[in-house]
Amino acid sequence: CHPVYTPATVPYGPGVRTEVEGFVPSPSGQGLFDVYFDVERPFNKVSEVLEYVLKKNYWLDEHTNSLTMQIGLLNVELEMFALLEVLIKFDRGGGMTKSLHVEAISSRDTPTTAEFISDGLAVALLLVLLIQELGEVLRLFVKSKIRSYMKDMWNLVDWATITVGFGVAVFFFFVVHETSRIGSMLAQLPEAPADVTADGQNTPMSVVTDFRMAWGKILDDLQNLIAMKIVYRLTLFWFSLVLLLRFIRAFEGQPMLAQLGQVIRNAWSDVIH
């Protein structure tokens, strides 16, 4: 972050004179300065960058807001992606706030047979409910009784079930699609370029940069996929609450259990609040 409190949009330090990694703003967003370390390349190359490029030119200085270290992992045996993130925030008073965050997500891009059958059945039931509700709305609209339909809390629960249910299906589709796309990008990722080519020439920096941009894009997409997965889990949570309300509606056939539904109906505005 350069200058103070303002996300940078221009290079700083040695990046002003020439394009130096870490001192030129990242296209990912304002105020971001990325440095790539390839685990397949010799460790002495990493040491040289740390000592003679970053440390020597004060990559971390008084204008730095935070330092984030990200590591993407793939476990082929367990079919899991993982993202390890270490965040260090620098306070203006001189202190530091450190946090470690690890997220894991399945790398399987196709559901199992059991998952496919259960998900298909759930979507089919949602479609049946949608057709029933649309038919009832059309029938009451013709009879000019649509206002009484809207006043019934359980009708609103039906529409909430339909809306959140299809939202879960859409999020599931995007998660599967993104997982498949990231897997394809990993399969196409070449090996880390060597320092010297086969003919004894130094590897062009553009080749190294293209390689880093490729796996950097995978890392960014993995971070977005994990964020999408978190939203998907929250959607499942709300869908579970809506299903719970539908169970309460089914209790109306039992006098004692129906009291529970009556209490919720009377306190509906307080529950929503």
Helices and strands as residue ranges (DSSP letters): G 13-16, H 43-48, I 49-55, E 66-75, E 80-90, E 96-106, H 113-142, H 146-151, H 153-188, H 205-250, G 251-253, H 255-266, H 268-272
